[in-house]
Amino acid sequence: MFRRLIVSVLLCSAIAQGTSAAPLDPTQPPANRAPASAAVPGEQVRPLVLQEILRAPRGSRAVIDGQTLRVGESHADARVMSIDSQTVLIERHGKREYLRLAKPVLQPSR
């Protein structure tokens, strides 16, 4: 009986705080993170994160902020211009920039 009371109190507390009891997906961005919007002069543009480069005979793809993109496709106001082995060239708001993969923690032996 006492356990049911504690569970009920905790559940009501979570509902009152506006959180759900559903488990969170760790691969998704936080829910409180604002979506990318068009750049406003003087406003800082959110940096994009290159997570992975996938190479295949039918063309390379880049995983940027969880989105898999090919050359010519767009995400968060950025268009993929080219994909190399370690970098991706993007264009957003009229400017070009390179996204680079993070260095691996373990370096291969030579």
C-alpha positions in Angstrom: 0.0 0.0 0.0 2.8 2.4 0.9 4.6 1.7 -2.3 1.5 2.5 -4.4 1.2 5.8 -2.5 4.9 6.7 -3.3 4.5 5.8 -6.9 1.3 7.8 -7.2 2.9 10.9 -5.6 6.0 10.6 -7.9 3.8 10.2 -10.9 1.6 13.2 -10.0 4.7 15.3 -9.3 6.1 14.4 -12.8 2.8 15.3 -14.4 2.7 18.6 -12.5 6.2 19.5 -13.7 5.2 18.9 -17.3 7.5 15.9 -17.8 6.4 12.6 -19.3 7.0 9.2 -17.9 8.1 8.0 -21.4 11.8 7.1 -21.7 13.9 9.6 -23.6 15.7 8.7 -26.9 19.4 9.5 -26.3 19.9 9.9 -30.0 17.5 12.8 -30.3 18.3 16.5 -29.4 16.9 17.8 -26.1 13.2 18.8 -26.3 14.0 22.3 -24.9 16.4 23.1 -27.7 15.0 25.7 -30.1 14.9 24.9 -33.8 17.3 26.6 -36.1 15.8 29.8 -37.6 16.8 32.1 -40.3 19.8 34.2 -39.5 19.1 37.7 -38.2 21.9 40.3 -38.4 23.8 40.3 -35.2 22.3 36.9 -34.1 24.7 34.0 -33.6 24.1 31.0 -35.9 23.9 27.6 -34.2 27.0 25.4 -35.1 26.3 22.2 -36.9 27.9 18.9 -35.9 29.3 16.5 -38.4 28.8 13.1 -36.8 29.7 10.6 -39.6 30.7 10.3 -43.3 29.3 7.3 -45.1 31.1 6.3 -48.3 29.4 4.0 -50.8 29.7 3.3 -54.5 26.5 5.2 -55.2 27.8 8.3 -53.5 28.8 9.6 -50.1 26.5 10.8 -47.4 27.1 12.9 -44.3 25.3 12.7 -41.0 24.9 16.2 -39.7 22.9 16.7 -36.4 21.4 13.3 -36.9 20.2 14.0 -40.5 21.7 11.9 -43.3 22.4 14.2 -46.3 23.8 13.8 -49.8 25.4 16.6 -51.9 22.8 19.2 -52.8 20.5 18.4 -49.8 19.8 20.9 -47.0 19.4 20.9 -43.3 19.1 23.8 -40.8 19.5 26.4 -43.6 22.7 24.7 -44.7 23.2 23.1 -48.1 25.8 20.3 -48.6 28.2 21.4 -51.3 30.8 18.5 -51.2 31.7 15.5 -49.1 35.3 14.4 -48.6 36.9 11.7 -46.4 37.1 13.9 -43.3 35.2 17.1 -44.1 32.0 18.4 -45.5 31.7 21.7 -47.3 28.4 23.5 -46.5 26.9 26.8 -47.6 24.4 28.7 -45.4 23.4 32.3 -45.4 25.7 33.0 -48.4 28.8 31.8 -46.6 30.7 28.5 -47.1 32.3 26.6 -44.2 33.8 23.2 -43.6 32.5 20.8 -41.0 35.2 18.3 -39.8 35.0 15.0 -38.1 36.4 14.9 -34.6 39.7 13.1 -34.2 39.4 9.5 -33.1 40.2 8.8 -29.5 42.4 5.9 -30.4 44.9 6.4 -33.2 45.8 3.4 -35.4 49.3 2.1 -35.0 51.7 2.5 -37.9 
